[in-house]
Amino acid sequence: MDPLKKAEIARQNGAKSKGPVSAEGKERSKRNAITHGERATALKLIVPPHSACLANEDRQAFYRLYDSLTAKYRPADGAELALVREIAEFQWKIDRNKQMESAIYNRELVRQGARIVGSIPELRALEISIAAQESLTGNRTVAELRRDNQQNLRAINQVQRRLLQLQKHWPATAPTPPVREINELDETPADGKGTNAPVEKLDVNGPVTNNVIELYREIFHKNTMELVGHELACDIDNT
């Protein structure tokens, strides 16, 4: 069938749709507002997709961190991938604590800048920094942030050791070399008569190198031959 005609028929059939009819379909359609449109965008701002991200944090930045650590540690299975995710979460908390500590110091710099007047212009910035440091010495929030960072660093080291133990004791399976298996007797020969000729079969579980290329080549060749045969049959029928 002509693709344009096929698309037109699809549009006509789609125009006949009156929406979900069953109770299950109607219930499913109610959730469209939380996956598409403006409401979905608003929900993304308050519902983090990952437990490590807060509502006001850049989730894409977390995913980039997670992807970079995955490329670094190269986990071979789900168990190793879970450990890499733990490392990403701890590192994300460390980065967050550093940002909050910087924000606390910047806020104090602004306060001290408004308080200190009449100082030497060349020394004003330094005096403001000294005053901010003196004001924040012994600050409990800064101390807690630094203590939490030390705990997260220790946790990362522990998870790294666990990951290395897994990779050492259960190394990734070596890629299977390309193998051509020999099937049993061909039960359906093309000539309709029994034959004992062995038939080569591609190893589907082999690596993604030449083996898969040959497999796809065989599939596409078979589909192409069937399509050509079908077109020839249609031409004969039309004549």
Buried (B, 14 or more C-beta within 10 A) or exposed (E): EEEEEEEEEEEEEEEEEEEEEEEEEEEEEEEEEEEEEEEBEEEEEEEBEBEBBEEEBEBEEBBEBBEEBBEEBEBBEEEBBEBBBBBBBBBBBBBBBEEEBEEBBEEBBEBBBEEBEEEEEEEBEEBBBEBBEEBBEEBEEBEEBEEBBEEBEEBBEEBBEBBEEBBEEEEEEEEEEBEEEEEEEEEEEEEEEEEEEEEEEBBEEBEEEEBBEBBEEEEEEEEEEEEEEEEEEEEEEEE
